Amino acid sequence: MIKHGRITALVFCFLLLHFSPTHSNTVCIIGSGIGGASVAHFLRHYSAIYHPSQSPIGQINIFERNGVVGGRMATVTVSGETFEAGASILHPKNYHALNYTKYLNLQLKTPKLTDDSLSLGIWDGHKFVYKTFNSKSKLPIVQRLVSLANSIMIFFRYGFSLFRMSSFVEVTVNNFLRYYEGFNSRPVFDSVEEMLKWAGLYNLTTQTLGEELVEAGLSPLLIQELVTVITRINYGQSVNISGLAGAVSLAGSGGGLWSIEGGNWQMAAGLINRSDVVLHLHEEIESVSYLGDVYVLNSTKGKSYNCGVTVVATPLDELNIDFNPRISVPPRKLQHTHATFVRGLLSPAYFGLNLLSDIPDLVGTKESPDVPFSSISILKQHENDMTYKIFSREPMTDALLDKFFSSRKETIKINWAAYPHYHAPEKFAPFILDGQHLYYVNAFENAASTMETSAVAAENIARLILSRLSSGVDLSSSNLTSVDSNPSELHSEL
Ligand SMILES: Cc1cc2nc3c(=O)[nH]c(=O)nc-3n(C[C@H](O)[C@H](O)[C@H](O)COP(=O)(O)OP(=O)(O)OC[C@H]3O[C@@H](n4cnc5c(N)ncnc54)[C@H](O)[C@@H]3O)c2cc1C
């Protein structure tokens, strides 16, 4: 009887070993933004290509403290219409985002107002120091003439510095394109520094944008005006941000920009849907403990999860996750951007103008203590009023809004912990937080914060995980290329 009992226990243990879910290949991802969703996507995608018979990746859990996925890709509804509230524009060379759009059958959207028909004014707190001509005419010939006049005017003010600025951006974008190269030429990177150095981008993080542009021969006027307007809109910061964040910001002000019809968040939603993920919404991770061969994640729901691999896909800076053993990342402040959405009408008198139509479609601003906002732009023209988006560093109080709005029907205020507060030289957190299998996608955000840079960092993290899982964690970085085998272009076959 006893003997029989022992045999039963042994058989049970054997069954447990072979059929219970193994935690060593369970991947847990904290955060369902574009970073977390992209890690899940590339883990599944590369496993299917390079390990078709037996994937090293088991269950993938994604934890999201909110009730929706997408993180900083989110929409806001003003008077029943939906607008991007956070990340809104993508660059024409954001190839991961473009491929996600195709793969997920999402629809691309280009801005209704073209660059030529969008009027711009630069406000210094007292006057417009620069203002383009405003054409509301629908006649193509009038639009072309206005566009020509604006080109002459901008050249007259900033001269050849404009071409130097373009070439600075072009060189940086071309270097960034190296991250789409095939596996034969592109190694797996185990640190942000290594990743940036390989693409020739690291040096740009050691100097401010202002310093870089002076070296590139740009005039002080262009830096203080147009360049400042762009960095204030895209990162809520001055030209003291690093050269790399600045170049990315400038690239995001060129032509051909796009977004996704219905909201950019659909990229994260679609990738998660198609990557065989167990999604835990409304579940915040409070602690991550490493117990020798497994990470135990505890959530606010009082649940515990055992994971062989843990990926942090959110900035750690304003979070309270308790790591045991403790991890160390360089201190980093986040820049808060207050996005205020108003349905109403701006007051021309506030801007020293007589007519509402004299206020530019996009009001950019110079650095000055007299300017309480970074930018105001028209999102939609209605029959009798508009929907505007205002970016500011400080919250917009109602009293302040009433100073520059003559009427307001609806106001929505969002406080974003938006992106790192950039400085130079930048210090980077490690991609591998503990030397084991705890990874940090948002270490790359000190280089630049965009949807695409999150996807690029996530793709590298997915390769890093697969490479280290198949070869053991104590590999030297030079060996971290074991995923490399298929010469096919990764972004053509998603
Ligand atoms: C106002 C604004 C404008 C922007 N404009 C642009 C733009 O035009 N173009 C562009 O490309 N980029 C833009 N960005 C930047 C872009 O939004 C980000 O770089 C990108 O979306 C970051 O994605 P992520 O997945 O790395 O992080 P996030 O999107 O922040 O995702 C992290 C997720 O983790 C969740 N989370 C955090 N802690 C926990 C926890 N403990 N447990 C569970 N879940 C947790 C969060 O709720 C969040 O959903 C903008 C950002 C802001 C705020």
The ligand as an ORCA input file, in Angstrom:
! r2SCAN-3c Opt
* xyz 0 1
  C       1.529     65.072    -24.765
  C       2.441     64.116    -25.487
  C       2.679     64.289    -26.846
  C       3.495     63.387    -27.526
  N       3.645     63.525    -28.877
  C       4.250     62.548    -29.569
  C       4.190     62.535    -30.981
  O       3.550     63.396    -31.603
  N       4.825     61.532    -31.639
  C       5.485     60.529    -30.978
  O       6.018     59.618    -31.640
  N       5.559     60.516    -29.627
  C       4.942     61.486    -28.908
  N       4.950     61.442    -27.542
  C       5.797     60.444    -26.855
  C       5.151     59.065    -26.878
  O       3.853     59.133    -26.370
  C       5.936     58.079    -26.025
  O       7.312     58.123    -26.339
  C       5.492     56.635    -26.242
  O       4.106     56.537    -26.397
  C       5.973     55.809    -25.054
  O       5.425     54.512    -25.105
  P       5.799     53.429    -23.993
  O       5.067     52.189    -24.338
  O       7.265     53.350    -23.888
  O       5.274     54.033    -22.623
  P       3.770     54.359    -22.173
  O       2.942     54.702    -23.357
  O       3.871     55.367    -21.092
  O       3.220     52.982    -21.597
  C       3.490     52.536    -20.293
  C       2.256     51.859    -19.738
  O       2.605     51.231    -18.515
  C       1.515     51.361    -17.607
  N       2.061     51.176    -16.263
  C       2.902     51.992    -15.578
  N       3.222     51.460    -14.393
  C       2.565     50.292    -14.301
  C       2.513     49.276    -13.290
  N       3.209     49.380    -12.145
  N       1.736     48.183    -13.518
  C       1.029     48.063    -14.679
  N       1.054     49.003    -15.664
  C       1.819     50.092    -15.475
  C       1.008     52.755    -17.885
  O      -0.319     52.910    -17.433
  C       1.122     52.814    -19.409
  O      -0.061     52.393    -20.044
  C       4.131     62.324    -26.834
  C       3.891     62.159    -25.458
  C       3.038     63.031    -24.794
  C       2.751     62.803    -23.343
*
